[in-house]
Amino acid sequence: MAAKTDVYQHPDYYLLDELLTDEHKLIRDTARAWVKKEVSPIVEEACQKAEFPKQWIKGLAEIGAFGPYIPTEYGGAGLDQISYGLIMQELERGDSGLRSTASVQSSLVMYPIYSFGSEEQRKKYLPKLASGEWMGCFGLTEPDHGSNPAGMLTNIKDKGDHYLLNGAKMWISNSPFADVAVVWAKDEEGVIRGIIVERGMEGFSTPETHGKWSLRASATGELVFDNVKVPKENLLPNIKGLKGPLSCLNSARFGIAWGAMGAAMDCYDSALRYSKERIQFGRPIGGFQLTQKKLAEMITEITKGQLMVWRLGVLKNENRATPAQISMAKRNSVHTALTIAREARQIHGGMGITGEYPIMRHMMNLESVVTYEGTHDIHLLITGYDVTGISAFE
Amino acid sequence: MKILVCISKAPDTTTKILFKDNDSVFNEDGVTFIINPYDEWYALVRALELKETLGGTVTVLHVGLASSDTEIRKALAIGADDAVRIDAEPNDASFVAKEIAEFAKDKSFDLILVGKETISFNGATVGGQIAGSLDLPFISLATKLDIESNNAIVEHDIDGGIEVLECEMPLVISCSKGMAEARIPNMRGIMAARTKPLLVLPSFGSQRLTNTIKYSLNPGRTTCKFIDAENAQQLIELLHNEAKVI
């Protein structure tokens, strides 16, 4: 498949760039330039072959995609939340699988080690994770416990000088090549604890999940723990209960809310360009009312979504963003992106199903994104719970 | 080695070009600016490569208003050590060149690099005028630059080929495609740029020699005329009378 030049131009209908600082724009433009140079030319082929291009890891580290908001003393970039969002937006504009890899490393591995880890754990893991020397993954979801993580079966038992870890996790991004895994397991009292498991520990394996029709350029797998002896110093000391993994997911969902807007913008940009180039009945199809309806609705939804994630970023910078607000943005962005991908696919006609255009890849990717890190329906119920005070799922 | 890289800014290539004030001023409203690509991709990056192999410093200089600080910070993020902005409207090439020369005359730069032209106004005279003002050698359209002892070895495009020149430093070089490969700033660079010095100087009061009266856009592309292959005479008449190219 011939590599095409990436001619993406990001839509900014309400001049929202004026809400960003010069540094935000430099960070975003840097991530965008890297995606155009290193990702776009090979992403279609990587997806077709279901391979994660390992050479992306170094580039992701260099543009600050691993732990952008982790303080510099631990190897992070010390940036604000809007910067994190913008990086995720640009990565997912390239591919949701690429963004997933960075999200997991930042929000699900580095964030809990920074927030709940000991000083020794921070110093041991964070710099290597920030540089991409080590890759991490996050084990929460189990075969029988997805939306209800509190029911997890994975467990640790205190054996005096170590913990004995047993159980299995699935749908784990990065697991096949991860060097470390932040795993959530119940202790003997049934309290959820976080523990850092390293590749090479006896009884720990990471079988890859094959045959995916989604996130094909990202590696997904399982985590299997068969009497794994984990040193006691690997337990995250400063968190107990479901609040630990849920706060990680909050951070990751924030990044997804921005990221999905990137996928939406890529689909819109491609559809807009195609609609002006594709001639039918003697005129560009962009001149027909039904195409204009699609494009006008797309840019309207994109503009609303852009405003929502920007405002959420301001709130998160001020430490005021609630989990329910983040749920609303994650749900809205992904739904917007999926809807736009489907409409954009129609504008592209038959070409929309090929790898010549990014549409079908984004659409298939987004079917994972709409499900992982809290499904579309669960996030709706979180909003419902938040406004009524009555839980519909407990 | 001390290198001065002169950078200008230019509208992003996707900008819709509009004018104001009776078509005498480019309308910058809503325009995204970038560092002029010849200045950034070739002059600045080659300067950084030379610094990385030979040691020394790279200073970027821009003549312009405070709105250009974004582009200057990007140059620092890519790797320049420090930056100078001469606080003046850069609307005349002679003025810009004189201001740069005034700044540079007592700074002992070994190399002064500029892009071969700006992509906005297609100006290509600043480099030559700096060299003239400072009485330095000037090599234009350079596609390759190496340093051997105190000499610059420069390849530059000539009509139908390439000429290799040797010139003792200091000198002024205008840089063209091929000299280096564009760099994407990394996060470390962006963070370092926060604290790198950006010195803002008042104008030296150089004289402006030109004044723009009016801009106009090229007429849009017209439809093609097809002429039968048998009818060469008609083609010649059209080229002569209508297109006026022969």
Interface residues (C-beta under 8 A of the other chain):
Chain A: Q9 L15 D17 D22 E23 K25 L26 I27 T30 A33 W34 K37 E62 I63 G64 P68 T72 A77 G78
Chain B: T14 G30 T32 D69 T70 R73 K74 A77 I184 P185 N186 M187 R188 I190 M191 R194
